[in-house]
């Protein structure tokens, strides 16, 4: 049986692409320790506590040593994502310890879904003068 060179080249190309794609999908962060982003496998649906529709998502920017916006009111089930736009590291840490982002470097993100009604004051643990509040009702 004679093997065609085109068939062998196609097989080699398919293997190379598979190896490259597997290498790209293997990591869940960068070489500096990650970006606090959740990786959800394509074959799994996240638990209800981690989901939110597009209209139930809010972004809070950390910039110039301030949470922007500093006060928001949201409905239950809203996903809030903080993103650090400063050069300095920051945290989003709730006073009642319901959530804590840990240190967020520049462009790092942290998300939390607020399911329970109430008032959630929070601050930056690295810069305690930075304060804000989320009200869920």
N, C-alpha and C positions, 0 to 999 in steps of 0.2 A: 504494500500500500504506500502510495506516494503522498507526503504531506506538503501542502501548499505553503509557501513562505508567508502569504497574506494571512492565513489562518493562524499561524504561530505568532505573527506580529499582533494580531487582534487579541489573542490570549494573553500575551505579555502585557499589552496595554491595559487590558481589563484587570489583571492582577495588580499592576502598578497603581491604577486609580483606586482600587479597593484598599490597598495599603495606605495610600495618602489620605483617603477619607477616614479610615480608622484612626490614623494618627491625629487628625484634626479634631475628632470627636472625643478622644480619650481624656483630655484635660477639662477641668471645670473652672479654671481660673488662669491667671497669668503666672509667670515665673516669680513674681514678687509676693505671692501669697493669696491670690484670688481677688474677686470683686464682690463677694457676697451676693451673687446672683444664683437663684435656684435653677438647676438643670432638670427638666421634666422629660423623661423618656417619651418618645413619640407614641408608644403603645400603651401608655398609662395616662389616666385622667387624674389631675391633682385632687386631693381631698377638698370637700366643699369649703372648709375653713381657709383654704389658700386661694380660692378662686374669687374673681370679681369681674363684672362686665365692664366694658369700656367706659360706660357712664358712671360706674362706681369705682373709679380710680382717680387718685389725687397725687400730684407730685409736689414735694416741698424741696426747694433748693436751699442749700446752705451756702451762703455767699456773704462776704464782707463781715464775717462773724455774726451773722443773723440768720434765723430760720425765716424763709419767705414762702408763703405767708406765715406770720407768727401766730395767728388765731384763725381756725377754720371750724365750721360746723358741717358734719357729714352724716348720712344715714347709716344704720347698721349694715355690715357686710362690705363696707368700702375698704379697698386696698390703698394704703398710703405708702408712697415710695419717697424716701429721702435720697437726694443726690448731692454729694459734696462738690461744690464748684470753687472752693477755696484751695490755696496751696497748702494750708495747714490742715492737719487731721482734725476730725470732729466726731462726736457721737450723737445719737438721738436716744436718750435714756429717759424712760418714764420715771416719775417720782415714786410711783407705787410698784416699780420693778415688773410691770406687765410686759415691757419690751425693752430691749437694749441692742443697739446696732453693733456695739463694739467699735473699734477705731475705723473710721472711714477715711481713706486717703483720697486725693483728688480724683474725681469722676467715679468713685465707688458709690454703690447704691445699697440701700437696705429697705425692705418692704415688710409691712405688717398689716393684717386684715383686722379691722375693728368690728367685732360682731356684737359686743355688749354696749348698751347705752350707758352714758356717763361722761364725765369730764376727765381728760387725760393730760395733766400738765407734764411737760418734759423739758429736758435741758441737755446741754453738752457737758459731759463729765470732765472733759479736758479744759473747758472754758465755762465754768458755772454761771457766769453772767448771761450767757446765751439761754434764753427761756422762751417757751411757746406753749400753746394749749390746743388740744383737739377736743371738740365736743361732739359726741355721738348722740343724735336724737332723731 
